[in-house]
């Protein structure tokens, strides 16, 4: 990405447009794994720049985030090259979430834009005695423009109309199409401005097309409209797809990512790859800290380890962010690696807040009725019930001391998020089993006044060890479950056999693939069920076992995460009571039972 400063004077609040300079031709420093640090410049020769994407409605993004449609702030209305600078007219969305960004641009809080570009051809322009490589992009394509907080090209900004801002950029007057049609506006037909041939060439149109405009005797203004119409025609015939746009990162960001990889590799070499060609494998935590502080602009030369440790954990330093990011990666991996088997039975959902969440069960449409000619379409009866549960907060904190940093105690640094991840996954499993074992193993009370497992729900067996006959009885009970008004069966198919750890081997034997000597000896349940062995169940009963359908076909259990955060998060701050880094893990979720028709319990024997 190449960043350019924003300013607010050219804003039209009514049309929500603003003009910007998206590149000034400046040289910026970049980093690659192959070449290390290098200097990059983009040629502003119109023959070297492909403006098709920008001129065909390229997106205006939030800090180059192209993973979600919600990150699109607006659209590029116009784009052109003028006096060696890339300029554009941007129109912002009127969505509520975009309004704060547009307001900050209007108030001169946000001033910077950045372009994302596809480079098709680079030319090595390194001079003989240069210490770093230098490259010039001689065939490249701006693909999007982003609003960003920090510029790399300090000249790229929203155009101002206030002279007292002392900006070096000329204003661009935008002329409505209707006004151009009515008169030869001096800003368009300036005799000293670009010729029709130059304008056509700048946007990639042929010399033959430009000559045809000249032969028609058109003014520059009229020819400009014909050029825009031709570009629109070409765009419709050849739609542009920008999925291959490449966004480069600055060297510091890449190095910090490499430092994270280095720390994780030292913690678990088999799990995390070493960042080849960038760092020495033997770098200590203190050396990593020094390097990270230098990337962030802090002077470390001549400082003792004690001073480096103090600087690293100061609240004015960005260094704790490195440990936070590294810890977050280990937290997420540890959480994923230690999931409870019982979570397979839960549908994943989101919760907006900590108020009770209500989930409605609809009976569905029992049947489609034949429709005679001119007959009225009848309404299906609507019958619904709701179950509720409440999300909760779970948290714990610990500390990483500056002594641990100076002692190169990598185990202490990453063991904390590793254990936090395990604890978060364990808490989910504990809560799930607790839910299942309420009311002496019969589960929570439902909205109809019955427990989850009840004869009235048709999902409670009479008791028997895991065998062909008892599994068959459970399968039949689930398959015969009906919709809420009892008018039709649901045809649910069990997919899981949940057992305590002491019954895992027996359960696997009952569904294993065997080669019977006769047809009567065939196991009808071979391969039809997946065994889930949950050791937490043994504390209450080593005999009870369960059958359940996949949550994708009929959800019985649901887990909801607050604000869409599908896992725990880690937070850090400089310690006050201790010298070091305080670290805490927060996990916000809730578990509930939302139906009874896709699960079956046998007390065992």
N, C-alpha and C positions, 0 to 999 in steps of 0.2 A: 504494500500500500504506500501511496505518496500523499502526505498530509499537507493541507493548505489552510491558512487562517481564514476564519469567517468574519464578516461584519454585517451590520444590519440595515444600512441606509437604503438599499435598493428594494426593500420589502414592499409588496403590495398586499396589505392585509385582507382586502376584499377577495382577490383572486388567490391569495395564499402563495404567492410566488416570490422568489428572491434570486438575484443574480450572484454568481460566484466565479472565482478563478480557481480552477481545479488543478492546474499545474503551471509553473512559471519557467520550467527548464532548469531548475536547480539540480545540483548533484547531491545525492543522498547516500548514506552509508548503509550497506546491507551485509548479511551474513549467510553463508551456505556451508553445509557439511563438507563439501568437496573443496572449496576454495578459501574458506575462512572469511574474514572481512574483505569487502570490496566496495568500490564506488560505482554507483549506477546513475546514469543520466538518460532521459528519454528525448530523442530528437523531436523538435517541434516543426521540422520541415513538413509541410502538408502532404508531401509524397510518402512520408514515413508513418503517418498516423491514420489509422482506420477509424473513422468517426461513426460508422454505420450503427453500432449498438447504441451509442449515446443519442444519436439523432432519431432513433426509432423507439424511444420511450424506455430507456434503461432505468433501473430502479435507483432510488435514493435510500440507502440503508442506514441502519443504526450501527455504527462502528464495525462495518464489514460483516455483520452477522447475516449470513444467507441461508440459515437453517430453518427459518420460520417465516411465514407470510406476515406475522405480527411485527417482524423487524423492518418491514418496508415502510419507510416514513413518507415517501412520495415518489415522484417520477421526474425524469429529465425531460423538460418541454423542448428545449433548444440547446444545441452545442455547436461551438465553432472555435476556430483558432484566429487570434488577433494579436499582431505585434509579437509573435513568438510565445504567446500565452494561451492556454486552454481555458475557455470560458463557457458558462452554461447558465441557462435559466431553469430553476428548480421549482416545482409546484408540490406543496406539502398536503398530505391528507387531512381531512377534517375530523378524523377519528379522535375520540376522547384521549386515548393514550399518546397521540402524537401532539396534542395541543401544548403540553408543557415544553416540548422540544421547540416548537415553533415560537412559543412565547419567549423562551430563553434566547433564541436567535434574534428576535425583535428587540430584546432588552440588552443585546450585546454581551450576554453571558456565554453563549456558545458561538465561537467565531471560526472554527476550523472545519474544513472539509478535507476529504481524502479520496483519491481515486483508486479503484482496483483495476488492474490491467492485465491483459494477456500479452505476453512477449513472444513474437514469432521469430525474430532474428536479432541477435546481439553482435556488436562489433567490438573487438578488443582494442581499446585506445590507450592502453597502458604505456606510459613513457619509459624510457630506458632506465632511469635511476629511481623510479617510483617504488616505494616499499609495499604498496598495495595495488592489486589489480583494479583497473578501471574499464567499465563497459559502457557502450552507447547503444541503446535500443533503436534500431533503424527500421524496424517493421513491428509495430505494436498497436494495441487496440484497447482503449479505455472501455471497461465493461460496466462499471457502476461508480456512483459517487456516494460517499458516506459522510455523515456528520460525526466528527470525532473530537475527543477532548484535547489531544496533544498533537501538534503538527510536526512533521519531519521536513516538509518544504514550507518555510515560514511565509512564503509569498502567496500561498493559495488561500483565498478567503472570500467571504461574501463581499460583493462590491458595495462601497459606501457612496452616498451622495453628499455627505457633509465634508466640505473642504477642510474644516478644522481638525479632522482626524488625521490629516497629513499622510493619507495613503498615496501610494505611487501609481495607482491604477486609474485609467480613464473610465468614466461612466459610459454605459452602453444604453442608448435610448431604444426602447422597445416600441415599435410602431404597429398599431392594429392593422390587420389585413384590409379592413374596409377603408382605412385612411390611405393606404398605399394605392388602392384601386381608384381613389378619387383624385389623387394629386401626386406629382413626382416629388416626394419628400426629399429635402436636401440631405438628410442623413443617409438616405438610400442611394440617391443619384449623385452623390458627391463625385465630381470629376477626378478627384485625386484618390478615390477609393479603388478597391479591387475591380478589375474588369470582369465581364461576364465569363470569359474563358477562365480567369483565375478562380472565380467563385465555383464554377462547375468542377474544376480540377481539384479544389480543396475538399470537396465532399465525395470525390471518387467517380464523378460522371465523365463521360467520354468527351473528347474534343469535338467529335462530330455533333453530339447533342448541343454543346455550347455554340457551335457555328450555326446550327439551325435556328437558335434563338436570335443570334445577331442578324441573320438573313431576314428574319421576320420584322426587323426594325423595332424590337422591343426596347424599352428603357431598362435600366438596371433594376428598378423596382419591380417592373412586370416580369423581367427575366428571373428575379429572385423567387417570385411566386411559382413560376414554371419549374424551377429547380426543386422547390419544396414538394410540389405535386409529383414530380418524377421520383423523388426519394420515397414518398409515401407509396407510390405504385410499386417500386422495387421491393420495399419492405413487405408488402402484402404478398408479393410473388415468392419472396425468399424469407420466410420468418426467421428471426434470429433467436438462437437458443444460447443463453449465457451460462449454462451449467458448467462449462469448462474454464471459467474465469479463474485465474490464479492470483491469490492474494499473498504477497510476500510479507514476512515479518522482519522487524528490525533486529539487529545483531544482539542487543541486550536481551530481548525477549527470548530469542533462540538459545542463548547461553544459559539463561535461568532455567529454561526447560531441560537443558542438558545437565545442569546441576541437580535437578530433581531426579533425573534418570540415574545419575551417579550415586546419589544417596540410597535410592531404592535398590540398585544393583549390589551395593555393599551389604544391604540388609538381607537380600534374598537373590543370589546370583542366578539361580535356576528359574526364578519367576520374572525377573526384570532384566532386559538387555542393557549392556554397557554402551554408553554413547561413544561410538568409535571415532577416533581421530580428533577428539576435542579436548579431553582432559586425561591426566595421568590417573591410572586406576588407584594409586596409593594416596590420593588427596585425602587429608583428614577433615573432620568437620570444621575445625578452626580455619583450615586453608579454604574450604568451601565458603565459609562465612566471609573471609577476607575478599575472596573473588566476587561474591555477590554484592558486598558493600561497595566495591569498586565499580561494578556495573551500574549501581544506583547513584554513583557520583560522590561517594564518600572517600576521603583520603585515608588510607590505612598504612602508608609507608612510615616506618619508624615507631608505630604503635605497638605496645606490648599486648600479649594475649588477653590480659585482664581488661585492657581498654577496649579491645575488639569485642569482647563478650559484653561489656557494658553498652557499647554503641549498638550492637546487634539487637539488644532487647529494649532499647529506649523506645518510647512511644512515638518519637519523631522519626524513627528509622523505618524503612519499608522491609527490613530483613525478615521479621517474623512472617511476612507473607510467603517467603520461600518455604519455611517449615510448615506453614498452614497448607499450602498447595501440595507439598510432598505428603504430609499426613493425611490429607483428604483422599489422595490416590490410594494410599495403603488402607485407609478406613473403608473405602468403597470395595476394594478387592477382598478384604477380610470379611466384610458383611456378606458379599456374594458367595464366598467359599464356605460359609458356615450356616447356610439356610436350613431350617428345620424341615423334615419331610412332610409334616402336617400342613405346611404352607401351600403344598400342591392343591389342597382342597379349597383354597380361598380365591375368590375373585378380587382383583385389585381395583380400587376406586380412589377418588379424591374427596377431601372434605375442605370446606371453605373456612371453618372456624371450629371452636370447641363446643358449640351447641349440639344437642342430640341430633343425629342424622337419621332421617326417616327414609326407608326404602319400601316402595309400594309393590305389592304382588298383584298382577292382573290375571284374571282367569284366561284371557286370550279369547279367540274366536273359535267356538266349538266346531262349526261347520260352515261351509259355503252353501247357500240355497240356490236351487235351480231358478232361473229367472225367465218367466214366460214373456211373450211379446206384450209391450206396453205395461208390464207389471211394475209395481213399486218395489224398490230395493228396501228390504226390511233391516232395521237396526238390530245389531247384536246386543244382548244384555251386557251391561258393564258391571262387574263385581270385583272389588279390590280390597285388599287388606294391607296394612303397613306394619313393619317392624322397625324398631329404633335401637341405636347404640351411640355411644359418645366417645369421640377421640380424646386422648390423654397425652400429657407431656411426660417424657422420661429423660433424665439427664444425669451426668456425673462429670467431675472434673479432676484433673491431676496437674502436675507441674514438671517441667524440664528445666533443671537448674543450670546456671552458667558454669558450675563445676563439671556437670556432665558434658557440656560443650567442650570445655577445655581438656577434659579427660578423653575426648573422642569416643564418648559413650553412645555409639549409634544405636545400640540395643534399646537404650532408654528413650531415644527420640522416636523411633518407629514402633516400639513395643506398645506405647500408649495408644496410638490410633489402631494398631492391630488388635489390641484387647478391647478397645471401644467397639470395633466392628463386630467382634465375636459377641460382645455383650448385647449389642443391638439386635442381632439375629436371634440370640438366646431369649431375649425379652419377648420377641414376637412369638416364638415357640411356646414360652411359658404361658403367655396370655391366651394362646389358641387352645392349649390343653386345659387351662383353667376353665375356659368357656365350655368345653366339651364335658367336663366333669362336674359342673354345677348340679345341685339337687341330687346328690348321690349317684352321679353318672348319667342322669337322664337329661342333662343339658338345661339351658335357660328356659324360662317360661315364655311362651309365645303370645301374640296378641289375642289368640282364641282361648286363652286360659289354660292351655295344656303345655306340658314340657315338650322340648324338642323331640325327644324319643318317648312315644306314648302309643298305646294300642289304638287310641282314637285317630292317630296319624297313620296307622298301618305301617310303622317303621321300627317296631320293637319286637325282636325274636323272643322265643320262649326259653332259650338257653341251650347251648350245645357247643361242643368243641368244633374247631375248624375242620370241615370234612366236605366231601362232595355234596352230601344231602343238605347240610346247613347252609353252604354257600348257595346252592340252588334255591333254597327257600328265601334267602335274602335277595337274590336276583329277581325272583318272581315278585316279591313285595314291592320293589322299586319299579319294576316294569308295569305293575298294575295301578300305580298312583294315578289319580285323576286330576283334572283341573278343579278350580275352586268351587264351581257349582255342581261338580260330580257328573257332568254330562258326557265326558269322553276321557279316555285314558291318554296319558302323555307319551308313553312309549320310551321312557328314559332308559339309558343303558349304563350300568355301573362300569367304572374304569379303574377304581382303586380299591385295594384291600388294605385297610389300616389296622395294624396289630401292635401290641406291646413288644418290646425287644425279645422277651422270653418266648414269644410265639413266632418269631421271624422264620426260623428254619422250617417249622411245621407248615407255615403259610406258603413258603416257596415250594415245598414238596407238593402241595395240593394243586398248584397251578403250573408245575414244571412240565416240560416236554418229555414224554415217555414213549416207548415203542412197545405197545401191548401185544401179547401173543394172540389175543382174540378181540373181536369187535366189542364184546361186552366189557372188556377191561379198559377201553378208551377213556381218558380223562376229558370230560366235556369242557372243563374250564382252562385247559392248557392255552396259555398265551392271551387270554381274554382280560386278565387283570394285572395291574402293576402293584407290587407289594410295597407299602410304606411302613417301615418299622420305626416307631417313635418310643424312645426309652423313657420319656416323661410319663407315659401312660402306666408304666409298671408300678409307680408309687401308689396308685389308687386301686388298680386291678391288673393282675397278670393273665386274666382269662378273657375279658371283654374284647371284642373285635368289631370292626365296622366295614361297611361297603359304602362307596360314594361315587357319584357321577362326576364327570369333568365340569369344573366351574364354567367352561365355555358353553356348555349345552344347557345347564340348569344350575344357577348359583344357589348354594345353600349357605355358605359362609362367605363373609366379605371382610377385607381389610382396607381401610381408607387412610391415606396419608394426607397430612395437612398441606394445603397449597401446592399439591402436585409433587412434593419432594419425596420421591420413591425410595427413601432410605435415610439413614442418619446423616447429620452434618457435624463438622468439627469447627470450633471457633477458638481463636487464640488472642492473647493480649500480653503485654509486658507485665511481669509480676510486680506487685507492690509489697506484699507480705514476704515474698521470697525474691532472691536475685535469680532471674530466669524468665521462663515463658510459661504462663498459665494456659492450660489447654482443657477444653470441655467438649463433651459430646452431647448433642441434643437429638432426641428421636421423638417425633410427634405422629401418633397413629391411633387408630381405634379398630376393634374387632367386633363383629356381630354376626348373629344368625338371622338370615332374612327369609328362609323358607325351610320346609321339612321334607319336601317330596323327593329330594335327590340323595337321601342318606338313610342308612339302616344300621341299627345296633343289635348285636347279640351279646347277652351277658356272659356267654361262654360256660364251660363246665370242665 
